[in-house]
Amino acid sequence: PFPWYRKQLEKGAVLADDSYGGWHIFGYTEAQTALRNHTHFSSERFRNSGNMTNPRPSILNLDPPRHTQLRSLVNTAFTPKAIRHWSTRIQEIVDELLNSISINNETGETIDLVSTLAYPLPVIVIAEMMGIPAKDREKFKRWSDVLVEGPSSLTPEIIMDLMQRKQVAREEMRHYFYDVLTKSQHPEHSLIAILLEANLEREKLTAEELISFCILLLAAGNETTTNLITNFWRCMLQYPQALEDLQHDHSLVPSAIEETLRYYSPVQATSRIVTEDIEFYGVEMKSGDHVTIWLAAANRDSSIFTNPDTFDIYRSPNHHLAFGHGIHFCLGAPLARLEAEIAIHTMLQRFSSFQAVPAEWEPIISGFVFGLYSYPMKI
Ligand code: HEM
């Protein structure tokens, strides 16, 4: 997508969509302004869609005041401080996953980074945080994968099939969480216990709203974090000097993660609906217009980032928009950063050499997700 972003950025920061109607935002300042202005740019994408597939919107698809009320229920569980409590457990999970590899010290070993580490890690972590028993993890992963899957092509049959599979997954999850939520015992400090407790004290959510929340927590953080870890190693093997520097100095890991988020953003775009006619950086947007905000293009805007197409682990400042901006800024950002940090540190400590393996990569085909289904590398 990157040459296309470059071409669009050269044409303009805000462009009309000639095929489908609506607008595309590519520029950094313009994207930030739209994300900050939740009054004119609504997240309630499902408000008028008759809504069979999304009967109770989650916070991702809500505007204030409901958004503020619901987000505050779990905010405290996701602060960087609260998330740091999970460090030891995340380290254990990473160790367990990497222990499954046996390496011949002479010849090395080719692993698939995705299935060995990047894919199982986030789902195990979030399932544990929610207090879900280990035996149900596989089921969880399957559901969350379907929920974020994009159509492999834009034919009506494929889209219908995907919609139906999403509907089935959502129904199965609803039943699952309904059972979980109505149980009287929940592991102490689990997200579900926190949600229920805060709810009793304050918000009085319906069971449906609680269930949507659980589904969002599960779906929003899995594929995205998997792709962050995969995209990180893809950058490292593409730019050997960066890897060499990192191997000499592990304290560069956090800034290398930030640069990966900017350079290969796991979520390439998000969208909003215009709530009333507005002039926006010289164009006339109409109420009801659909706006696609290309975070990944904004992250390569040369008016903000020097040499935007260069991968630079020393880049500072690096105020990328990979986690969004404004009131919907990613709730799980501290968790995603911590998981990636521990996973990458551990690999750098355990293995002395990392090499690319020539392979046909299968990109994840979905408008807004940037990642790979598998990533073989030699360690
Ligand atoms: C929102 C990206 C990991 C939970 C968002 C948004 C982005 C994003 C761009 C804003 C969408 C918008 O404004 O429309 C990412 C990336 C991740 C990641 C790139 C990993 C590298 C996670 C994790 C969790 C999570 C691990 C939770 C366990 C959420 C939630 C929201 C959100 C609940 C909605 C927040 C709101 O609407 O107020 N994420 N995310 N994300 N993310 Fe993440």
Residues whose N, C-alpha, C, O or C-beta is under 5 A from the ligand:
A	BS01	HEM	I59 L60 R71 L217 A220 G221 T224 T225 L228 P266 V267 T270 S271 L321 A322 F323 G324 I327 H328 F329 C330 L331 G332 A333 L335 A336
